[in-house]
């Protein structure tokens, strides 16, 4: 993908992506996983300098997170559950992020339940669940790959 405009500080964030199959609002945590259609590896690209300015100005981060090609998603695997495994991110083959899914701050059921109290979830919605420590900058020419045990990788080269 092209290096995005309006930034000099593009960052990677490896994340588990949840694909919603059954919509709903006010989903109970104990029913939340029944709303999952599948899972994928993802990279939530961020214009970190735009984000920092938005924070300083006390404004929303929408243009730091939501820009063309900002949500890189690997093949979505249709499955209602995902075993604990390792999420890893590499840049040009060098590991930059690595953690077990079980160490996520919020579990998938909790994320779905919380979000469904704020917006109505719909089939086809994709939820990026958050990134582990180790985010960092990407430069033109670098390839960034997110892998999660049991899922297809999400890989992108910045040009």
Secondary structure, DSSP 8 states (H G I E B T S, - for coil): ----TT-S-EEE-EEEEEEESS-BSS--GGGGGGGEEEEEEEEE-EEHHHHHHHHHTT---HHHH-STT-EEE---EE-S-----EEEEEETTEEEEEEEGGG-SS-HHHHHHHHHHHS-B-TT-EEEEEE-S--EE--TT-EEEEEETTS--EEEE--
